[in-house]
Amino acid sequence: MERPTSERTRLSTDSPIWRRFFTVAPLVVVGTREPSGEHDLAPKHMATPIGWENRFGFVCRPSHATQRNAERTGQFTISFPRPDAFLQAGLAASGRAADDSKPALAALPVREAEAVDGVVLEDAYLWLECELDRIVPGFEPATLIVGRIVAASADERYLRTADGDDADVIRQAPLLAYLSPGRFAEIRESRSFPLPADFSV
């Protein structure tokens, strides 16, 4: 079968290139505790495990309440929303009122975290509770916030099993993906990646 040909376009790096095309990313909701004692939730897509141990990081800005709260309390939570909760993830991005509150958060079902002072999004499939490990500056105007996972739980339907088929897990419990910028997708179909037998990830 003949491969389709395509033209290659050089992109200028004088400004950020990321809005010129789509990339696939996870979508998580970060929970932190406000100085008032109320909770804050904010969606993030620049988020990933950091290394092979139990650390997780996300990109934020020092001007955002998420980073200020994480620095002040030394804790945060991570919720991975299910595809049917995409509207809730969007509501978490709502702006603040004149009194600095986020009224839209009242519509989001949450429950208390178990090991840290915070809440997690109820309609999710994976929940991480983190103690702040470090904040790495230098990605102007952003920073990388890294947490050490001290508690984790998952919806049983999303867990891999030794005798199960991974493709069936994803088909029966689909994942939410963020297609940056500004779109999302539900992942139901997947295939095994053809790694060499001696390759270690």
ABEGO torsion letter per residue (X at the ends): XBBBBBBBBBBBAABBAAAABBBBBBBBBBBBBBAAGBBBBBBBABBBBBEABBBBBBBBBAABAAAAAAAAAGBBBBBBBBAAAAAAAAAAABBBBAAGBBAAAAABBBBBBAABBEBBBABBABBBBBBBABBBBGBOABBBBBBBBABBBBBAAABBBAABBAAAAAAABBBBBBBOBGBBBBBABBBBBBBBAABBX
